[in-house]
Amino acid sequence: MQTKDGLKEIAYGRWEGKTPEAVNREFHDDYVRWLADPGWNAPTGGERGIDVARRSSLVIQEIEQTCSVGNVLVVSHKATTRIMLCNLIGIDVGRFRDRIHMPVASLSIVEMAVHGPLLHMIGDRSYLREQLRRRVGT
């Protein structure tokens, strides 16, 4: 197992630990800009989606170079995973919140195919017992 900083969760800066309602009250203009395009607008003191895409893509490149055969499990956080998937399959990174639904504790499978990344599965939680699938937040 290896830990890579490029896979850490997006930095929400001064918004960390706050509800969306509190963020909207305290940082209204930044919040509105971030809602419109989180790819190019960062949370106050935080990180833009494009920056997460850049740092996570370096990890993916390293994996491709060092693990050309076999399967690799990449574990990350919800926003970072959605951003990585957008970046890999050609979806505007600024749309990560409204183009990809990613339940917590879910699995996605991407094959690094001859013609580029091929998405086989996204957001699957079938491996969890039914009771846990209902209890795990989205």
Sequence and secondary structure as in RCSB ss.txt:
>XXXX:A:sequence
MQTKDGLKEIAYGRWEGKTPEAVNREFHDDYVRWLADPGWNAPTGGERGIDVARRSSLVIQEIEQTCSVGNVLVV
SHKATTRIMLCNLIGIDVGRFRDRIHMPVASLSIVEMAVHGPLLHMIGDRSYLREQLRRRVGT
>XXXX:A:secstr
    GGGS    GGGTT  HHHHHHHSHHHHHHHHH TTT   TTS  HHHHHHHHHHHHHHHHHH  SS     
  HHHHHHHHHHHHT  GGGHHHH    TT EEEEEEETTEEEEEEEEE TTS HHHHHHS  
